[in-house]
């Protein structure tokens, strides 16, 4: 049987499960509804979006610099890189040094022919916290793990809840700046231009980054618009995740989105992590990784000891470090932040960042989930300043203004979430959403016949 046929059957079975589930809910007079006020829903949506944005911008100075290494310091405040004293001429004052752009470092490194010497030079710079300064952000930077979600939100608003994966893809071609996407997203965009549409656009046959982190860092939205509805968030993730990913690359997004759906009602991070396993195939590589993180969390009180075990098992393949955008090792560090952060906003994103790899995207997922739990009203003021910042927009300025204002994103998310709840058996009464209780339903395992790697 062809792989495409297998996948079509799998998706059909998933839709049957969803349809049957909703029919049973509607046909049963004793349907159990979970309740959340519109006010609380809005506050948690705001906390989730700002949690993502804060961590992405805060962790940006460390992004992808520590591969297979722990970031050697905390970031207790907003920091940015500066040029080190030894790289400036004699007589330059400290105040003057801090005005010299750190691009001088990358230029010097680029001139080094020996890659080992280049890396040694750069890591000496990156590992020295004196080469970072505190600052006060004036604008929310252009972050792909944020604006790609804005892109999805815009498409849903434009086409409605019944939007197809092809319509998402067509909107990319119309509105997305191709110079502002990378990895699996770039591969998908190029596939769309060739007439290769989802789900093939994300498959290992046509996209070499099929198991990259792209959908993992962009799936938050589908949990936010599906509070308490993991079956519905999985259906969204199945539709959207296959634009650019496949297998574990899609399961990662399903797992993250499932945690968001439950974070509206559950505050225990470990319970959320365990809950996410119900949304993905138990035999998948991603599920195995999550179980390892849960086990190591119980075995090791110190997160750095757990990190060592994860790096040995998931961070190395055939004696070499896995790709910097490998979905499983980066996903592990989302879960590390959640479990060892113990519900604290800064601690969660700081541990996730210090695990390295994609150390702004991973804490963004973790902080978004914590932000959902605690709501915007409980995000510490030091970080909450981002709420009032304009959002730089170079990627999708055809459909959003430059800069974007947060109110536009927040109001649109709440509105889409409201209609998603109502369309799927819920209702709104006296300022309270009533949402039919759901349990996660896993999709069938996708087999990778193209590379011989099913995990």
Secondary structure, 3 states (H helix, E strand, C coil): CCHHHHHHHHHHHHHHHHHHHHHHHHHCCCCCEEEEEHHHHHHHHHHHHHHHHHHHHHHHHHCCCCCCCCCCCCCCCCEEECCCHHHCCCCCCHHHHCCCCCHHHHHHHHCCCCHHHHHHHHHHHHCCHHHEEECCCCCECCCHHHHHHHHHHHHHHHHCCCCCHHHHHHHHHHHCCHHHCCHHHHHHHHHHHHCCCCCHHHCCCCCCCCCECCCCCCCHHHHHCCCCCHHHHHHHHHHHHCCCCCCHHHHHHHHHHHHHHHHCCCCCHHHHHHHHHHHCCCCCHHHHHHHHHHHHHHHCCCHHHHHHHHHHHHCEECCEECCCCEHHHHHHHHHHHHHHHCCCHHHHHHHHHHCCCCCCHHHHHHHHHHHHHHCHHHCCHHHHHHHHCCECCCCCCCCCCCCECHHHHHHHHHHHHHHHHHHCCCEEECCEEEEECCCCCCCCCCCCCCCCCCC
